[in-house]
Amino acid sequence: MIFLGIGSNLSSSFGDRFKNIDLAISFLETYKINIIKKSSFYETFSYPNKSNPKFINSVIAVETKLPPVDLMSVLIFVEEKLERKRSKKNDPRTCDLDIIDYNYQIMNFKYRDLELTLPHKEMTNRNFVLYPLREIYPNWIHPLTKKNINVLIKDLKTSNNEITKLS
């Protein structure tokens, strides 16, 4: 199973944060990326600057024949279509798409100037990935650490647990 993280903390010309996420999913489907399951929306503070607008996040399970680098190409294209501007790391954005896990593969690859790791190297520190992932796949096990999703959530720092399930 392939899991993608989707987030938004800015409106675009298409609509609000929720609309950006819904549109991102629709755009993915046009590239023969089949959506299997979608989590609820979760709201979290921006990191590291909590004064930035809050994020809406979701995780989706998908199927595709695209290899990771080609999938990443589609994700970047969808982000750009939804008016994402890449300036500084952790800046507010209309759309953020990440490959969280790609069929339990462990690998590093490069796309453009991005150095990417599978599974996503920061996912174990991100409540906005772990909670929605657990919602749609409660028995998921991290390919590297072999820890169950519940253990990963329990291991989160307390300050990292400020998350609100919206729908």
Backbone torsions as a table, in degrees:
resi	resn	phi	psi	omega
1	MET	NA	143.0	177.8
2	ILE	-108.5	132.1	178.9
3	PHE	-118.2	132.7	178.3
4	LEU	-118.8	139.7	173.2
5	GLY	-99.2	139.2	179.5
6	ILE	-130.4	132.4	178.0
7	GLY	-141.9	158.7	176.6
8	SER	-156.1	134.7	172.3
9	ASN	-131.6	13.5	173.7
10	LEU	-135.3	146.3	171.3
11	SER	-72.6	158.9	174.1
12	SER	-122.6	-178.0	176.5
13	SER	-68.4	-12.7	178.7
14	PHE	-84.6	-24.0	-178.3
15	GLY	152.3	-161.1	-176.5
16	ASP	-81.1	-174.4	-177.5
17	ARG	-58.4	-41.0	179.7
18	PHE	-64.8	-43.3	179.8
19	LYS	-63.3	-39.8	178.1
20	ASN	-58.7	-43.4	-179.6
21	ILE	-67.5	-44.9	178.6
22	ASP	-60.9	-41.5	178.9
23	LEU	-66.9	-40.1	178.5
24	ALA	-57.7	-43.6	179.5
25	ILE	-64.3	-42.5	177.8
26	SER	-61.7	-43.5	179.1
27	PHE	-62.7	-40.7	179.2
28	LEU	-59.3	-40.5	-178.7
29	GLU	-63.0	-26.9	178.9
30	THR	-72.8	-13.8	178.2
31	TYR	-103.1	28.0	178.1
32	LYS	58.7	35.0	172.5
33	ILE	-103.2	109.4	-175.5
34	ASN	-85.4	125.0	178.6
35	ILE	-83.1	120.2	-178.9
36	ILE	-93.7	-44.0	-176.6
37	LYS	-153.1	147.6	-179.8
38	LYS	-132.5	134.0	177.8
39	SER	-77.8	172.2	170.1
40	SER	-66.5	172.4	171.3
41	PHE	-84.8	142.3	177.1
42	TYR	-127.7	140.7	178.5
43	GLU	-111.5	134.9	179.1
44	THR	-139.6	160.2	172.7
45	PHE	-68.3	152.9	174.1
46	SER	-67.8	150.7	177.3
47	TYR	-124.4	138.0	-0.5
48	PRO	-88.1	-7.6	-175.9
49	ASN	-96.9	100.1	-176.6
50	LYS	-67.1	-12.1	179.6
51	SER	-81.6	-12.4	173.7
52	ASN	-71.0	162.3	179.8
53	PRO	-57.6	148.1	179.2
54	LYS	-67.3	152.6	177.7
55	PHE	-93.6	145.4	164.3
56	ILE	-105.7	131.5	-178.0
57	ASN	-131.9	155.7	175.9
58	SER	-153.0	158.0	172.8
59	VAL	-123.6	137.7	176.9
60	ILE	-123.3	145.9	172.7
61	ALA	-98.2	132.5	-177.0
62	VAL	-134.3	163.6	170.0
63	GLU	-124.8	137.9	175.9
64	THR	-158.8	154.3	174.2
65	LYS	-90.4	-5.0	180.0
66	LEU	-67.1	132.5	172.3
67	PRO	-69.8	163.3	-174.7
68	PRO	-50.7	-43.6	-177.1
69	VAL	-67.1	-37.2	177.3
70	ASP	-71.6	-37.3	175.6
71	LEU	-61.7	-42.6	178.7
72	MET	-61.6	-38.0	177.2
73	SER	-59.0	-43.5	178.1
74	VAL	-65.2	-43.3	-178.8
75	LEU	-60.7	-44.1	178.9
76	ILE	-64.1	-41.7	178.2
77	PHE	-60.1	-44.2	179.4
78	VAL	-64.4	-42.4	176.7
79	GLU	-57.2	-46.0	-179.4
80	GLU	-66.3	-38.1	177.5
81	LYS	-61.6	-33.1	178.0
82	LEU	-91.1	20.4	170.5
83	GLU	71.4	26.3	175.6
84	ARG	-70.2	134.4	175.5
85	LYS	-113.9	126.5	178.3
86	ARG	-97.9	106.9	175.6
87	SER	-118.9	-78.8	178.4
88	LYS	-107.6	150.2	176.6
89	LYS	-59.0	138.7	178.0
90	ASN	68.8	13.4	173.6
91	ASP	-67.9	154.5	173.2
92	PRO	-56.3	149.9	-177.3
93	ARG	-152.4	152.9	-179.8
94	THR	-74.0	-31.1	-177.6
95	CYS	-156.0	134.8	176.4
96	ASP	-133.6	121.5	179.8
97	LEU	-121.3	130.0	-179.9
98	ASP	-133.0	145.6	168.9
99	ILE	-84.0	118.3	-179.4
100	ILE	-88.0	-47.1	-179.7
101	ASP	-150.1	136.7	179.9
102	TYR	-122.7	90.7	177.7
103	ASN	51.8	39.3	178.7
104	TYR	61.9	17.7	178.5
105	GLN	-75.2	147.0	174.5
106	ILE	-114.4	115.0	-177.7
107	MET	-162.8	161.4	171.6
108	ASN	-118.1	141.8	175.2
109	PHE	-153.0	165.1	-177.8
110	LYS	-119.3	136.5	171.5
111	TYR	-133.0	121.6	-172.6
112	ARG	52.5	-124.2	179.4
113	ASP	-99.4	14.5	-178.9
114	LEU	-97.3	128.3	172.9
115	GLU	-94.8	117.2	-173.4
116	LEU	-117.6	147.6	-178.8
117	THR	-128.5	139.2	173.8
118	LEU	-120.6	132.7	-6.8
119	PRO	-63.6	164.4	-177.4
120	HIS	-51.3	126.5	-171.1
121	LYS	-66.8	-22.4	-178.8
122	GLU	-102.2	-0.6	-172.6
123	MET	-57.7	-33.3	-176.8
124	THR	-71.2	-12.0	178.1
125	ASN	-102.2	2.6	-171.0
126	ARG	-115.7	106.4	178.2
127	ASN	-59.8	-34.1	-177.4
128	PHE	-72.8	-5.5	171.4
129	VAL	-103.6	-47.0	-173.8
130	LEU	-66.0	-45.0	-178.2
131	TYR	-64.4	-49.7	178.0
132	PRO	-66.7	-32.4	176.9
133	LEU	-63.5	-43.4	178.6
134	ARG	-62.9	-36.1	179.7
135	GLU	-59.5	-43.0	-176.0
136	ILE	-94.1	-16.7	-179.2
137	TYR	-148.4	74.3	-171.2
138	PRO	-64.6	-13.6	179.7
139	ASN	-105.4	14.8	-177.5
140	TRP	-61.9	139.5	178.9
141	ILE	-123.4	132.1	-179.4
142	HIS	-64.3	126.3	-176.3
143	PRO	-60.7	-31.9	-178.2
144	LEU	-88.0	-51.4	-174.3
145	THR	-84.6	-17.9	-176.8
146	LYS	64.5	18.3	178.5
147	LYS	-87.6	139.7	175.3
148	ASN	-69.7	151.9	-178.7
149	ILE	-54.6	-36.4	179.6
150	ASN	-65.8	-37.1	177.5
151	VAL	-67.6	-41.7	179.3
152	LEU	-61.9	-40.7	178.7
153	ILE	-67.4	-41.4	178.3
154	LYS	-61.6	-34.3	-178.4
155	ASP	-78.4	-8.7	179.1
156	LEU	-61.1	145.5	174.2
157	LYS	-64.5	144.1	-177.9
158	THR	-56.0	-39.0	-179.1
159	SER	-66.2	-15.9	-177.8
160	ASN	-94.4	6.9	-175.0
161	ASN	-101.7	7.7	179.3
162	GLU	-76.3	96.2	-176.3
163	ILE	-146.2	141.4	-179.3
164	THR	-124.3	123.1	175.6
165	LYS	-79.6	126.9	-174.8
166	LEU	-102.1	-33.8	-178.1
167	SER	-153.1	NA	NA
